[in-house]
């Protein structure tokens, strides 16, 4: 029965896509890129839509309207994982996909979950815009075969942990906390290594599960915690900064191959600007009344880890993560992880405007 319902929903989504969004007027564009993501349609509310709308504006303007971009937010056309398959099948042209939604199709995405890796946000920019980002793009395109990776937009920055039980300031404080993770084995390995009880759960069920006490806590970047109103059902937030997990901007390969060089240049520039917008909005939200300060004013107790406690957490999570990668994924993943570690170390040691 569930399969039948899902099939009917998918069919309805395809019909809706063909008809286009209600706000789109008829025009004579040569190409239409239908872009899906799973957040609200407000460029000031979340990095995904900020990225999507900047991309839309530049592509349509710089192509003189010959390329149209239609944005489908809030999982209008299916779940995040379903959108990945839709891009692969050519049902839609593009998506902003989380690591969790990509994992069923591209297990090597799990290497990004190296725990407590980055020193700061600037280091993440350097890594995903540099050699490792190019290596990840190449491997993903090789494995999937039917997509092009345009870039790696920011989902909101580093992960924080929230819970409803007590303050988490030390390793021991994780014990007994039932904490929601994505359906990623590495996330589960990391949380279990910290002493929490990992509880994989689909995104759409998280708020109600927190509200009813099915789970005690969850982990996400601060902008996501804010626009999801988790402060209503969580009393404590710890700035663990233990993960950084960008979106992957996917485009159907047949669409990309059908573009001329000028059109490809427009999409590359639009993606670069989209990535910059996602990063900028993430930093603004973190620093605004919707970020750390605002969540504290709404009643959440906010705790930053000491360097010593963060080091202890890294010590117990890194072996569990590496064991997962080595035992569950192949040599390509191990090679990718080695490139990742090298680039992270290099980025962590660099300084802004350093001579």
N, C-alpha and C positions, 0 to 999 in steps of 0.2 A: 504493500500500500504506500509506504514512504517513497519507494522508487517511482511509483506512478505519479504521486503528487509532485515530486521533484522534476520529473519529465515534463509534466504539464506546466510547471512554473518556468522551466527553461524555455519551453515553446512560447509561452506568453512573453517572456523577456525578449526573445528574438523578434517577435512581432512588434513589440514596443520599440526596439532598436530601429527596425526598418522604418517605422513611422517617424522616428526622431522625437526629441523632447518637445514638449508643448510650446516652449518659448522660442524654438528655432523657426525662423521664417524661411520660406522657399527661396532658393537662389541657385545660381548656375555654377557652383564650385565644381572643379574637375575631380577633386579628391576629398573624401571625408574621413577624418580620423576620429573614431569613437573611443573615448578614454574613460575607463572605469576606475573608481577607487571606493574605499569603504568609510569615508568620513563625511562630515556635514558640508553642505555647499556654501561655505562662508570663508573667504580668503583671509579674514582676520581671526578666524577661530582655530584653524588647524593647518599644519604645514602641507598636508596632502593637497588641499584645495588651493592654497596659495601657489603651490608649484603648478598645479593643473591650469589655473587661470592665467598665470604668467605665460605658460607654454602656449595656451590658446591664443592669447592676445598677440604674441610675437609671430606665431605661424600665420595667422590670418592676415595680419598687417603686412608682414614682409613678403608674403606671397601674393599681395594684392587681391586677396579673396579667392584665389584659385585652390587653396587648401583650407577646408573648414575643419574645425575641431569642436566636437560635441562632448561635453563632460557629463558623465553619469555617476554621481556621488552616492553615498549612503547605501551601497550594495543594491542599487536599483535593478541591476541586471543579473544578480547572483552573488554568491559569497565570494570572498577574496580568492579562494582556491579555484572556484568555478571560473572566475574571470581570467585566471592564468590559462586554463584550458580553452576558453573562448578566444583569447589572443592567438593561441597556437592553431586553432581551427579556422581563424579568420572570421569568426562571428562578430567580434569587435577587433579593432585595430591595435589598441594599446591599453595598458593598465599600470597603476602604481601598486606593486605587489610587495607584501611583507615577507620576511624570511619564513614565517610559518606557512604562508600560502604557497610558497615556492618549494618547500621541502619535499612534498610528495612527488614532484617532478624532477627536482634537482637536489638530491640529498647532500651534495657537497656544500650547499649554502650553510650548513651547520658549522663550518670552520669559522664563520664570523662570530661565533659565540664564545670565543676565547675570553675567559673571565678576567675581570679587573685588568684589562689590557692597556687602555689608553690613559695618558696623563691629563689630557684636556681636549676640548672640542676641536681646537686647531689641528691637533694630531690626527683626528678622524678625517678632516678635510684633506690633509696631505696624503693619507693612505688611500682613500677611495678615489682621489683624483689622479693618483700616481701609478706606479708600476703594478702594485697589487690590484688596484681597480681594473687595470687593463687585463691582467692575468685572469681575474675573476670573470670579466666580460667574455674573454676568449673561451674559457672553459665552459661557461654556461651556454654560450652559443653552440659550442661543439657538441655538448651532451644533448641539448634540446633539439637543435637542428632547424627549428622553424620560427625562431625569434631573433631579434636584434636587441641588445641591451644598450639603451641610450645613455643611462647614467644612474647614479645612486643618491637620490634625494634624502634629506633628513626626515626622520619620523618624529623628531621632537627632542633629540639629544640623548643623554645617558639615562639608563633605567634607574628608577628609584623603587623602593619596596614600601608598600603601605600595608597596614594590618589593623585589626580592631581589638587586639588583645593587650599588647603592652609595647613600650618603647623597645626598639631594636638598636642597640649601640655596640654590642659585642657579639662574638661568634656564638656564645652560649644562649643569647637571646633568641636565636632562630629555633631552638628546640621546641617541638610541639606545635609550631605554626603550620597550619594547612594553607599552602600558598599556591594560587593559580599560576600556571605557566602556559605558554603556547604548547601546541602538540608537537614539540621538538624534543627529541631524546636528550640533547645536550642541555637544554634548560632544566629538564627534570634531574639530570645527573648533577648539575651545579647546585640546585636547591637542596637536593637530598644530601650532598656533601656538606652543605652548611648546617645540616641538622633539621631543616624544615621538612615538611611532608609535601612533596610536589603533587599538584592536582591539575592535570591537563584539562582544559576546558575551552570550548569555542567562545570567541569574543562576544557574541551576542548574548551569552548567558552569564557574563561576569557580574554585572551590577546586581541582578536578582540573587545570584548565589552569595554575594557579599551581604546583601540585605537580609537574607534568610539565615545566614550563618552556615551555609553549606561549606563555604571556605572562609578562612580568617583574613586572607590578604591576597595581594596580587603584585605584579611588578610591571612597570611601564615608564616611559619618559614623562616628565612633569607636564608638558602640554596635554598629553592624553589623559593623565590623571585629573587635570583641571577641567577639560571640556566634557569629560565623562561624569563629572560631579561625584567622584569617589569620596570626596570629603564628607558627603552626606552619610556614608556608611562605613567610614574608616577614620579612626582617631589618631593614627600614628603614621608618620612618613619618615623613612631613612634614606638619605642621599648616598646610596651605596655606590653609584656610578659603576656597577659591575658589568654592564653590557652596553654595547652600542650596536644598533641593528637598523641599518638604513632600508628604505624602500629600494626596489629595483624597478626602473622604468623600462617596461617591455614594449616592443613594437613587433607586429607580425612581419616576418622576414620577406614574404612575398610583396607586401606593401612597400617595404624599404627598397627592395630590388627594383621595383617599378618606378622609383623616383629618379629624376635626373640629378646631376651634381649640384646644381643651384638649390634644388629643393632639399637635398640632404644637408647642405650647409645651413639652410634655414632651420631645419629640425635640430641640428647639433647646437646652434646658437640658442635656440629656444629652450633646449634642455639644460644647457649651462646656466641660463638665467633662471629656469625653474628650480634647479638645485640651489642656486644662491638664494632665491626667495624662501625656500623651505628652511634653509639654515638661518637666515635672518629672522624670520618669524619665530622660529623655535627659541632663539636667544632673547627676542623681545618678550615673548610670553613668559619665559623663565624669570625675567627681571621685572615683570609687571604685576599688577594686582591679581592676575590670573596665574601667577607663578608661585614661587616659594613663599614670598611675603603674603600674598593673598590667601593661600591655603592655610597659612598659620593664623591669619586674622579670622578665618572661618572656623577655627577651633582645632586644626590638626597640630599635633606636636611634631615639630620638624627636628630631626637629628642628623648631624653630619658625622661621618666616621672619622676617628683619629687615624693618622697614617699607620700606627701600630696595629689597630684592629683591622684595617683594610688589608695590611700585609698578611695577617693571620688567615683572613678569609681567602685570599689568593692562594696561600699555601695549601689549603685543604681542597680547593675547587679545581686547581690546575691539573693535578694528577687524574682526578675523576674525568675531567673533560678530555684530556689527551688519551686516556684509556678508551673512552667512547669512540673518538675519532679513529684510533688505530685498530680497534676491534670491529667496528661497524661499517667503516667506509674504506675505500680502496686506496691504492698508492697515489692516485691523482689528488685525492683529498689531503693526504699527508704532504705532498709536494706543495699544494696550495697553502696549507697551513704554515709551512716553512717560509714561504714568501711573505705571508701575512705577518708572522712574528718579526722577520727582519725589517720589514717596512714600518711596523709599529715601533720597534726599538729606535729606528732612525728618526721617526717623526716625534717621538717622545723627547728626544734629546735636542731637537731643534728649537730655536726661539724666534719670535716674530722680529723681522727686520734685522736679523743677526748678520753681521759682516762676514 
